[in-house]
Amino acid sequence: MEHVPALDEPLKKTLGPATAKVLAEQLGLHTVGDLLHHYPRRYAERGELTSLAELSDQLDEHVTVVAQVADARVHTFNGGRGRRLEVTITDGAGRLQLVFFGSGVHKPHKELLPGTRAMFAGKVGVFNRRLQLSHPAYELLGGEGSDREAVDAFAGRLIPIYPACAKLETWKISKAVDAVLPAAEAAVDPLPPALREGRGMVTLPEALRKIHRPRAKADVAVARERLKWDEAFVLQVALARRRHADTQLPAVARRPVPGGLLDALDARLPFTLTEGQQKVSREIFDDLATEHPMHRLLQGEVGSGKTLVALRAMLAVVDSGGQAAMLAPTEVLAQQHHRSVTEMMGELAEGGMLGGAEQATKVVLLTGSMGTAARRQALLDLATGEAGVVIGTHALIEDKVLFHDLGLVVVDEQHRFGVEQRDALRSKGKQPPHLLVMTATPIPRTVAMTVFGDLETSVLDQLPAGRSPIATHVVPARDKPHFLTRAWERVREEVGKGHQAYVVCPRIGDGEDDNGKGGKGSKGSKSAKSAKGMEGADGAEDADERRPPLAVLDVAEQLRTGPLAGLTVEVLHGRMDPADKDEVMRRFAAGETQVLVATTVIEVGVNVPNSTAMVIMDADRFGVSQLHQLRGRVGRGSAPGLCLLVSDMPEASPARARLAAVAATLDGFELSRIDLEQRREGDVLGQAQSGVRSSLRMLAVIEDEEVIAQAREEATRVVTADPGLEALPGLRTALDALLDTEREQYLEKG
């Protein structure tokens, strides 16, 4: 394996231990290569000043500004014993005050003379209702106070502004980069020469030089294009190799059998499949018929009938003599799937029972909280092949679970399962089983190509006929308390028509999820009163100063004694005993409970067609995709759905803009784009990345759609021709760097 000693060199050898320590602890940079890939966030032009007006949005943040000194005065206080230097800087339009105290006054007093230009870095604060930087660090730009040579070297160049931290300003990072930049010449190029030349891109050493020390804006553009390609291409090669390895695995072909369970299910459905369901089913059946394992991602709109498509695939496998397992992330969801599958199948799910259909199979449920006898029977049915279909939680993965002939694994709600769990279940087949992954909310195409790049993708974007539209409205509880009063009236009206409602809260409120904030709500607590509409949040939008999120137990109690008195109100949350949870869900599904106050345990797969209204409390505390997912629980029958998003946030806040976006559209693909644009890029690429700096420093998954699509094509071509990358040592080196252990898992995640 080829190595790049110069780029693997620890920073402390080049920069000394003190700087290296700050770079490692604050910015996660350990080697020369890490620092070379720490790109400037933006560039300041020497003559250009930073717009100071924009700083009001960055209160309490560390900023770097380029500005000119307008005025500097020393004030004394404490009878002349204390000194304070106030410097006013300007960008020509706005002004900002800098303040220095005590012995920190002398140097800036001599250097920061009116007319001097400098870079200033510090934390934006407020004093006497004016923005200020207190004791900012600064670097003079030209003029008397600085080294003439340095100025000449800088003249006319763009000044790189690096992502910095309080302990290391951008210009210190810049000096560190100067020290390691010569090592860029040793960077091994991951792009095959033919690809690089064919696309007219610069070499990697040249791109690194130009991104850090551009002479003009064109240099930055050329370097960015090249570095984006590297990131997209190396990632897509990793995924293409996964796909290639999967095609080398053997699997049993599973072809539907005429006159079997699948035909019998289709015959008993009270509706016809949508065109989308038929098309996706055909794609799945084509995959199942091959002798290597299917790896397919089924994604689609909330409520687009993914479960039915998965069930048809499962029955096709049972018809061909195999077994199918569906893995759900929670017990509530596993029970819900089991209930809806057995309802859809009717007597077809009663294999071996009196009254079961002739070609029936057994559908068993397997969860961690089952009684010993039921569990033993389920395990026996799986081992003998009596049960064709099993639906369960991670209990399916345990060593004790043996299958007679596992042919298909369906994973619902992909991102909640780690790679080990998926692989453990797949290893239960004699040969690798086929795999179908379902996501609950739609994801944009490029994200699918990046996050689920080792899977082929099928998309369901049509809602089944008979689904009702869902009206969504934002309820600004603090600005307009009467709106909240009206919301509870609407819930009563829906119940009056014979329907049911959900109320969703972010927290349970049993004291265990409160993190020391607020503890158990009492009737007098703010969080409890908010449900009644008597009082909103207590002020600041700052998360630390906000009241604790509203809690299920508090809100349920308030509703029973307040606005929904007289209705049957029950609670459902993740810490309840599983048997109690199932009983609450059964009563709600049967229509015995009128209002269910719940946490997000109802987010996925819960299907009660008679529930038409949903009130989401503290809706601003949920993500866009999550709100869309929750909303998909209503309007599942013939009556129209209503979703009310209750928030205390002010109208101009970003949180309210998110809620307005959810209220404005039912298009999950559009919302998932909004969601991703508002989250950090690293979060897009799956949970495995928390704690690991994203390898995507330059590439933006949403914006760089074309680059990703082209990189995927090129990567597929390269891997098909040379799966082991024998002829491309530079690419192998780059892959090794990308695929350290934690990221391997993120790629494997399927």
N, C-alpha and C positions, 0 to 999 in steps of 0.2 A: 504494500500500500504506500502510495507516495505521500510524503508529508511536506508541509511548508514551514520549516523551522522558524523563519523570520516572523510569520504571522501567528505562530503558536506561542511565541515568546511571552512570558508573563510581563505585565506592564511595570511591575516594581523594578525590573532590571533596567528598563529604559527611563522611567520617570522618577524613580525613587519611591520608597515605601509610603510616605505620607500621602502624596497625590494618588498613588495606586490604590491605597486603602479607601479613599473617598470615592474614587471611580467605581470600585468594586461594590462598596456598601450602598452608595446612593443611586448608582446608575446601572449596576449589574455588568460592568465592563471589566474583564479580567485579562484578556490577551491583547496583543497589538492588533490582531484581526478584528476583535470586538470593537476597538476604538476606531479603526478605519471604517467600520460599518455603522458608526454612530454619526449619522448624517446631520448637517445643519437643518434646523426647522424652517428657517427662512433666511433671506439676505438683506442687509441694509446697504443702501448706496451711500457713498461717502458724503455727498452733498445733501442727502435726503434725511428728513427728520421724521421720527416716529409720530404718528397721530396720537396726541395725548388724550383726545376726547374718548378714545376707545377704552381707556384704563378703568372707567367707572364700572365696566362689566367684569373687571378682574380683581375685585376687592379681595384682600388676603392671599393673592397669588403672587408668585415670584415673577417679576417682569424684567425685561431688558429694553431700555429705550435709548434712542440716539437723539440728542437735543442740544440746544444752545443756551448758555447761561445768559439770562436777561438782567439779573440783579443779585447781589449778595450783601447781606448785612449781618453784623454781629450785635446781639442784644445781651445785656447783662441782667442778672436777677440775683436774689438773695444778697442785696446790698453790695453788688459788684463781685461777689465771690463766684457766682456761677456764670458761664458764658454759653450762649446758644447762637449757632450760625444758621441763618435761614437763606437758602439759595433758591431763586425762582428760575426755572428753566422753561423754554418755550419751543414750540414747533412752528411758530409763526401765526398759529391760530389759537391754540389752547395754552394753558399754563399749568405747571405742576410745582409744588413746593417740596424742597429737600430740606431736611433738618439734621444738624450735627450738634452734639453736646460735649461739654467737658474738654478733656484733652484731645478728643477727636476733632476739634475745631481747627487746629493750627494748619495742618497740611491742606485741607480743602480751601481754607481762607486764602492761602497763598496761590493755589492753583486754579480755583474755579472763579476766574475773573469774567466780568461781562464780555460777551462775544466769543468765549471759548466753547468749542464743540467737544462733546464727550459721549461715551457710552455709559449709562448708569444702570445698575442692577440692584433691585431690592424688592421688599414686600410692600404692596400697595395697602396703605392704611388710611384712616380718616381722623382728622383732628379739627375741631371747630367747624365741622361740616364741610371741610375741604380735604381733597385727596392729598396725600403726601407720601414720600418715601423717607423713612427714618434711617439715618446712617447708611445710605446706599454705598456700595462699592462703585468705583468708576474707573474708566480708562480714557485718557485724553486722546483726541483724534487730531494730530497735527498741532501746529502753533508752537509757541516757545517752549511749552513745558515738556515736550516729548522728544525722543530720539529722532533726529532728522532722517537717518537712514530708514528707520522703521516706517516713517511717514512716506518716504519715497516708494518703498516696497508696497505700501498700501495704496498709493495714489491711484485714483481711477478704478480701483478694484472694488468688487462687492465684499462687504464684511459679513462673514458667515455668523449667524446667530444660532448657537447650539442649544438643544434641550439641556437645560442646566439645573442646578439645585442650589440651595442656600449656601452650601459649603464650597461650591466651586462655580464661579461665574463663567459665562460663555467665553470670555477672552482667555481665561486660564485653560479651559478645555481646548480652545483654539491653539494655545501654545503647546499643549500636550500633543495635539494632532500634528503640529509642525515637527515635533520630535520623532514621530513614528511614520510620517508620510513617505520618507525614502523607502521604507519596507514594502510599500505598495508595489514596487517594481517586481517583487518576488511573488505577487499574488498569482496563483495558478488559475487559469481561465476555465470555468466550467462549461462554457458554450462550445460545441463542436465548431472548428474553424469554418466549415462550409456554411453552417447556419449563421454564424456571426457575419461573415462576408456577404452572404446572400441577402441579409437584411441591412447591410451597410452600417453595422454598429461598431463603435470604438472598442479597443481592447479593455480588459478589466483594470489594469494599472492606470490607463489613461482616464477611465471613468472615475476612478477613486481620486485621482489628482484634480479632475475638473469639478467634482462635487464639493471638495473641500476648499479648493483655491481657484474659483472661476475668475477669468479675466472679464467675462461678459455674460449676459443672461443666456446667450446661445450655448455657452459651455454647460450651464446648469441643465438646460433642456436635453442636450445630448447625453450627459451623464445619467440623468434620471431615467431616460428611456432605456439605456443599457442596464442599469441596476434593477429596474422593474422586471425586465426580461429575465435576468438571472433568478430572481426570487420566484417568479411564476414558473419558469422552466424547470428549476431543480425540484420544486414541489410537485409539479406534474409528472416529472420522471419517476419520482418516488411512488406516486399513485399508479402510474402506468406499469411499473414493475410489480406492484401488488396485483393489478388486474391480470398481468401476464402470468404471474405465479398461480393465480386462481384457475386460469384456463388449463393449467397443466395437471390440476387435481382430478382424480376420477370421481364420478358420481353415478348413481343409478338413474337412468332416464325414467321419468314418471309420466306416462301418457294417459290422458283421460280415457275411460272405458265407456262405450255407449251403453245406455240403459242402467247406469250405476247411480251412486248417490248424487253426483253432480246434476244429472238430468232430472232426478227426482226432486232435488231442491228447486231447480229452475221452474219445474212444473207447479210447485206449490207456492211460489212467490206471488203475492197479490198485485204485483206491478211489473212492468218490463224494465230491464236494465237501461240506463242511459247509454248513449253512443260511446261516451267516454269510458264507462265501466266495461263495455264490450271490447273496446280497443285495448284497454290496459290488460284485461283478462287474456286476450289473444297473445299479447307480448309475454305475459307470465307463462302461459301454456307452452309457447315456443321455447322459452328458456328451460322449462321443466323437462322437455322432451330430449334435451341434449345430455351427453354423457360426461359433462363437467358441471360443477355446481353453479346454479343461478346465484347471482349477487345483484339483487335489484332493489332500488329505493322507490317506494310508492309514496308520493307526496301529493297533497291536494288540499282543496278548500276544506275548512271545518264543515262537517256535515255532508261531504260529497259522496259518502257511501264506501269508504275505504274498507270498513270491516266486512262488508258483503263480498267485495272483490277478494279479500284475503280468505274468507270462508270458502269461496268457490275453488281457490287454489288448493286449500287444505283437503277439500273433498275429492278433488281430482287425484291427489296423492294417495288418499285412502282407497279410492277405486282401483289404483294400480298396485295395491297390496302393501303400501307403506303407512307410516303414521305421521301426523303433523302436530307440532307443538306451537302454542302461541305464548310468548313471554310478555307479561305486562309489568309496568313499573311499581304498581301498588296493589294491595289486596282489594281495595274498593274497586279498582279498575278491572282486576282479574275476575272478581265476582260479577261485575257488570257485563263483561264480555261473555262470561259463561252463560249468564242469564239471556243475553240477546241472541247468542248462537243457538242455545237450546230452543228458544222461542221461534227463531227463523226455521230451524230444522224440524220442530214438532216431533212426530213419531220416528223420524229418521235418526233422532239422537237417542232412541231407546233400545239400542242393540241388546239382545239377551233378556229384554224385559217383556212382560205380558203386554200385548197391545203395540209392541214395537213393529215398525214396518219390516218387510221381508229383507230388504237390503240395508237395514239400519246398522249403525255402529254405535259405540258408547262414547259419550263426550264427558270426560272427567275434569274436575277442578283440583288443583294441587297448590295449597298455600301453606305458609309456615304455621298458621294458627289452627289448622284442622285438628280434630280429635284423632286419637291414635287409631281407632278402628276404621274410620273413614279413610284415613291416610294409608293404612295398610292395604285396604281394598283398592284404592287408586293405584298404588305402586304395583300391585298384583296385575291389575288390568293392563297397565303399561307394559309389564314384562311379558305377559302372555300374548299381547297383541289384541286382546279383547277390546281395548279402547283405541279407536282410530285417531281421536282428537283429544289433546290435553291442553287445558288453558291454566296458566299458573304464574306465580311470581318467581323470584330467584330461588325459591324452594325447588324448582325444577332442575336446578344446576347441581344440587347436592349429590355426593358420591353414591348414596343409596339408590338414586333413581336410575333404573335400567329400562331401555326401550327394546321392544321386539325388533322394530326396523324403522328407525327415524328417517323420514324422507324429506321433511320440510320444516324449517324453523321460521316463524313469523315473529319479528321483534316490533312491539308497538312502542312508540314514543322513544325513538332511538337514543336521544342524548342522555337519557337517564341510566343507561347501562354502560358499564365499563367494558373494555375489550376482553378482560379475563372472563366476564360472565358470558359474553357471546361465544367466545372460543370454547368455554367449558361445555356449553350446551351443544355446540357443533361436534365436539369430540364424542358425543354419545351415540353418533351414528356409526354403523360398520364402515361406511365410507362417508366423506363429508356430505351432510345433507344440503339441500338447496336452501337459500336464505332470502327472505323478503323482509325489508325494513320499512316500517311505516312512520312518517313524521306527522305530528298532530297539526302543525301549522305549515303553510306553504313557505318555501324558501326560494329566494331569487336564484336564477340559473347559475350565475357565477359562483354563488356560495355553495350550491350543490356540487359544482365542478371542483371546488376547493376542499370543502369539508367532507363530502361523500364521494370524492373523486374516484374511489375504487369501486363504486357501484354504478350500474346502468340505471337510468332514471325513467320512471313513468309518472305522468302527471294527470290527476283528475281535476278538471276545473269546471265541471258542470254540476249544478246541484240537482238532486233527483226531483222529478215532477211532484207537485203537492207540497213542497217545502214552502213555508211562508216567509215573507220578508221580515226583517227585524229592524224596528225603529230604535235608534240610539240617541240619547240626549245627555248633555252635561248638566249636572245639578250643582250650581255654585252655592254650597251650603252656608258659607260665611257671608258672602255678598248679598245673597237673597234667601234668607231662612225660610220664607214662605214657599220657595220651590221645593224644599225638602219636605215640608208639610204636605204639599201636593203629591210628592212622590209616594208617600205612604197611603194617601187616598187612592192613587192609581193601583197600588197593590191590592187594597181592599176591593176595588172595582173588579179587578181580574178574578179574585177569589169569589166575588159575588156572581160572576158568570160561570162558576164551576171549575175555574182553572187553578193553577198553583204557582208559587213564586219562590225564587231563591234570593237570599240576601248573603252577599259574600263579604267577609272581613279579612284583613291581612294577618290577624293574630288570633291565637286561641283564648288567651286571658286566664289560663289556669295557674299563673305564677311562674311556670317553668320556661315560658318563651319570652319573658319580659326584659331580660338582661338588666335587671335592677331598675328599670324605668317604670314607674307607675304601679307595679305589682298588680294584684287582683283589683279590677275596677270595682268601685262601689257605686251605689246609685248616685252618689254625689260627685263622682269623678267626671272630669271634663269629657273623657272618652265616652262614658256612658250617656251623658247628656246630649252629645252630638247626635245620637240616634234619634232622639226625640225632636231634634231641631231647636232645642232650647238654647244651645250655645255652640259656637264653632270652635276652631282651633285657637290656641292661645298665642297667636301672633307670628313670630318670625318664620320666614320660609326656610331659614337655615335649619338643616336636618337636626343638628344638635339641640336646637332650642325648641323644636316642635314637640307637641305632646306625643305620647306613645301612640302607635297605630291602634285604631279601633279593634276591639276584640270580640270574638264570637259570643262568649259567655255573657259579657256585659250587654252587648247589643240585643241578644235574644231576650234577656231579662227586661230590658227597657221596652222592647216592642210588645212583650206580653202584657206589661202593666200600662203601656202608653198607647201609641198610635195604632197598634194591631191587637188591642185587647179584645178577647172574645174569639180570636182565630186560633187554630192549633199550630203552635210554633215549636219546632224541634231543632236540635243542633247536631252538626256532624263535623268532626275534625279528626286529624290523623292520630291523636293520642288516645282515642277511645278504644275500648276492647273490641277486637275484630267482630265478635258475634253481635255486639251492640250496634256497630257500624252497619252491619249487614241488615239488621232488623230495622234500623232507622231508614235505610235506603229502600227496603221492601215496603215499609209503610208509606213512604213518599211516592214510590212507583205505583202503589195500589190506590193512591188518592186519599189515604186516611189522614195524612199531614198536609196542611194547607201552605205553610211557609217553612222553608228549610234554611236556617242560618248556618253557613258553613265557611270553612277555609277553602283554599284552592284544591282540596281533595276532589272537588267536583269538576276540576278543570278539563279532564279528558274522558271521553268515552261514556260519560253518564247520559243515559237516554231516557227521558221521561217526557213523551210527546205532549202530555197535558199541561206541562209547566210553560207559561207564556211570559212571565215577568221576571226580571232580575235586577236587583239593586246592588251595585258594587260600592261599598263604603271605602273611603280613602282611596279612590280609584287611581290617584296619582302615584300611589306606591307600587303599582303593578306595571310591568312592561307592556308595550303596545301589542306584541304577539300574544301575550298572556291574556290581555283583556279581550282580544278577538276570539281566543280559544274559549274563555269563560262564556262570552256572549253566545257562542255556538250551542250552549246547552238549552237555549229557549228557541221557540219558533220551529220546533222539530215536528209539529203536527200540522193540522190544517188551519189553526187560529194564528193570527199574526203575533210576532214576538216583540217585547219591549225591553230595552236595556237602559238603565239609568246609571250614569257614572257620577257618583257623589264626590265632591272635592272641596277642600277649604282653601285651595291655592288661589292666589290673586289672578285676575284675568290675563295679565301680561306675562305670566310666568311660563317658562318652557314646558313645565308639567301640564299646564292647561292647554298649551298648543298640541301636546301629544294626545290629550283626551279629545280635543276638537278633531284631530286627524282620524281617530277611531270612530267618532260619531259621524264623520263625513263619508265614510266608505265601508262597504262590506267586502271589498276586494282584499283578500288575505295576502296576495302577492305584493300589492301596492303597500300594504301596512308593514310587511316584513322588510321592505326596502327602507321605509321610514325608520323602523326599529333599528336596523343596522346602521343607518346613517347617524343615529343618535348614540350608538354605543361605540366603545373603542374597538378598533379593528381586531385586536387580539381576542376579544370576547366572541367575535363571530366564529373564530376557528375552534370552537369547542372548549369544554371545561378543562381538557388536559392542559390548556394553556395558562390556567391561572397559576401565577407563580413562575412561569417560564416566559421569558421575553419572547414575543412573537417573532418568528423568523421574517415576518413581513414588515420591513421598516419603511419600504418605499412604495410597495404595491398596495393599492386600496381595492379591496375585493369588489366593492360596488362600482367604483368609477372605472376601473381598468378591465372592463368586461372583454374588450377585444383582445388585449394582451393575453388574458388568461385562456380565452378560447383558442388563440393561435398557438400558445405555448403547449396546450393540451394536444393539439394535432401534431406538432413537431415532436413532442415527447413520445407520443404513441409510435410515430415513425421510427425514432431512434431506438426505442426499446424492442420493437418488432425485429429490427435488423440486427441488434446486438444486445440481447437481454442481460448479459453479464457486464456490459459496458467495458469489455476488454480493451477496445481501441480508444477509450476515452478516459484516461486516468484522472484528468482534471475534474471531470464530472463526477467520477467516483469519490474523489476527495471532498467535493462540495456536498455530495449526498451523505457521506459519513458525518460531516459537520452538522447537517440538518437533522439526521436521524440519530440523535443521542437517544437514550432509552426512553425518556418520558415522551418524546415526540413520536417514536415508533408507535407507541400505544395510541397516540392521537390519530395517526394514520390508519392504524388497524381498526380503530373504533368501529369501522363501519358504523 
